[in-house]
Amino acid sequence: MINLAFRDIRYNFGRFLLTTAGISLLLMVVMGMGGIYRGLIQEATLIIDRSGADIWVVQRNTKGPFAEVSKIPRNMEYRIAAVRGVKSASPFITHAVQRDHHGRVLRLTIQGLPDSGAWLPIIRGRALRQGHYEMLADKSAKLPLGTKLKLGKDAYRVVGITDRMNSPAGDSMVFVSLNDALSIQNDIPPEAVREERQSRLSRFDRVAYGSTSVDHREILASPYEKPVALPGQQISAVLVKVAPGFDPAGVLKKLRTLPDVSVYTSDEQRAIMLSGFVARSRRQLLLFRTILVTVSTVVMTLILYTLTLDKLHDIAMLKLIGARNRVIVGMILQQALLIGVLAFGIARFFGQWVYPHFPRRVVLVPLDLWALFGIVIAISVLASIAGVVKAMRTNAGEVLS
């Protein structure tokens, strides 16, 4: 029975090879979409997992800092650090920028580091040593070591290259010191600064104490002075680590009494990410995968049905000489399984060379691969049904005609 299937494949080798190659391309895309979804999850939770924070403090009534914009005063970290049970409170800054660099569009997500960033996966170069004008860039940004990139009013030199550090939107991450991140985030064009100074003077003149004998106009016009009513430097979030021996739930309860912030655990922050941006992308990828699996099934069904039609005379001859139906069914079924298994193998082999060139990270999980392999086997069996039905309806007497 097996020899019969292989001999028929050898007789129609060209068609068999083209069919297998076509199905493998479809499976490569299906496999890649599953990997992109896993990559989306990793990118969405990357900083949340690597930060090691137990609690995230963000702007009141927001889900930030990743799901939406979050801005809280810089001094919030000192207020939180004073809470009993808090081991450390680190400021966190993140914002996206887009620049034109050597004729290409460069989208980056700026991350402020409270330390040197030695904990990052640095594959080339070193961590930050200076407090200013140095940065780490992910290799997907394609910024070689020593490259100088202007962000805000200053130029920053790439001193280290990280691996697989991308934002939930897929942008390459760059890491600078906390003060540099604040400087980049608060960079304002000179004309906007002049407009803001004039606006301060106008607001001040409209209040009662603005007309006193004290001349505040020179102070208000200074870039180094700010009225109390105007906000100072703002950060995106505060990352809190609970001290050993303290109940995280108790610390969380205390922090949630603060009236001007929202507080989330790391698990809650991760759930916010996975139920928002990633969930929508998951549904979209699932739809595309379903369509491609359906197309693969239809293509395999048509090919196997055509192959069966081409050998109806041979099938009739087999029936005439007394071959059992299971021999004929086995031949068609084995051909379908061979196409499916070989197509899966080819897709898996060539995929490992193609996927690194995708614009989004592709993460292949063994569980997903085994699930897809099971689907391929099911597709092969379903695709062979049309050919089997046609073969069973073939009359042995047709060989005489």
Secondary structure, 3 states (H helix, E strand, C coil): CHHHHHHHHHHCHHHHHHHHHHHHHHHHHHHHHHHHHHHHHHHHHHHHHHHCCCEEEEECCCCCCCCCCCCEECCHHHHHHCCCCEEEEEEECEEEEEEEECCEEEEEEEEEECCCCCCCCEEEECCCCCCCCEEEEEHHHCCCCCCEEEECCEEEEEEEEECCCECCCCCEEEEEEHHHHHHHHCCCCHHHHHHHHHHHHHHHHCCHHHHCCCCCHHHHHCCCCCCCCCCCCEECEEEEEECCCCCHHHHHHHHCCCCCEEEEEHHHHHHHHHHCHHHHHHHHHHHHHHHHHHHHHHHHHHHHHHHHHHCHHHHHHHHHCCCCHHHHHHHHHHHHHHHHHHHHHHHHHHHHHHHHHCCCCCCCCHHHHHHHHHHHHHHHHHHHHHHHHHHHCCCHHHHHC
